[in-house]
Amino acid sequence: MRVSSRPRGTRLMSKPICSLLLLLSLSCIVPAVLADGEHDHDRARAALRAGEVLPLSTILERVAREQPGQVLEVELERDDGRWIYELKLLQGEGKLVKLKVDARDGAVLRKKSDGR
């Protein structure tokens, strides 16, 4: 007599079929995600080559003079036709600061802190 933990009348799919179904489902998702990421990356690189944005290292040097801290996150976004670096900094005593910086000249446009 054979004892099974699955309900009577159900069949398990073979491992090769499960693997194939997983692969097919991922093949639909992954290219879309990669395409978006590559597109954004390519746009940012083109903006740097065209002189529309300063290199990140230059932005970080300028910001560090006024807002020292450990950089936690950086994003480069296009906002109303303007390139903006969004920075998250961890400053002394655990203070979190979020900055919006004009990517063309490094000017701080907005500063938000957690108030510590």
N, C-alpha and C positions, 0 to 999 in steps of 0.2 A: 504494500500500500504506500502511495506517495502522498506526502503532506505538502500543501502549497499555501503560502500566505496571501496570495491574491484571490480576489473573488472569483467564483466559478463562472466560466464562460468568457473571461477576458483573456486576451492574448498579448504577449509582450512583443514589441517590435525588435527586430534584430539590431545589434549595434551598428552594423554598416548603414542600415536605413536611417537610424536616428542620427548618425554622424552626417549623412548626406542632407537630411532635412535641416539640421543645424547650420551646416555650411551654406545651403541655399538661402536660408533666412538672413544670415549675416552678410551674404554677398549683396543683398538689397540695401542693407543699412550702412555698411562701412563706406562704400564709395560716396554716398551723399555727405557723410560726416567729413571725410577727407577732402572732398571737393570744396566745401565751405571753408575749412581751415586753410587749405592751400590758397584759395582765392583771397582771403583776408591777408594772409602772409605776403602774397604777391603784390597786393595793393599797397601795403605798408612799405615794402622794399622799393616799389616804384616811386612812392612819395619821397622816400629818402634820396633816391638817385636824382629826382627832379628838384631837390632842394626845398620841397614843401615842408619837411620836418627836419629837426635836428636829430643827430644820433642820440640814442638813449643814454649813452655814457655822458654826453654833454649836458643833457637835461638833469641827470642825477647829480652831477658836480654842482650845477647851479642851485638846485633845490637844497642840497646838503649844507650850503652856506647859511641859509635861512631856517631850514627845517631839518636839523640832524636827526638821524634815526635809522633803524634797520628797515630796508625795503622788503616788504612782504609780498606785494603783488604789483604788477604793472600791466596796464592795458593801453593800447593805442586804438582810438576810435575816431570815426568821422562824425561830427555833430554839427548840423546846420552848415555844411560846407567847410567846416574848420576841423583840422586834426587836433585831437586832444589826447594828452597822456593822462591817464588816471592812475594815481599812485596811492598805495596804502603803506604807511610807515608805522613802525612800532618805536615809540620814543621812551624816554626815561620813565621809570615807575609804571610801565605797562600802558602808557597812554597811546591810543590808536588814533592816527591822523590820516584823513583822506584828502588828497589834493587833486584838483583838476588844473593841468598845466597846458598852456598853449604850446603845441609842438613846434611851431615855427620859430618862436623867440624865447621860450622857456619861462614866460611870465606866469605866475600863479594866478589863476582865474578865480578859484574857490578853494576854501579850506574848511573842513569839518573835523571836529575832534570829539572824542567821547567824553570830554569834560573832566577828566581826572587831573 
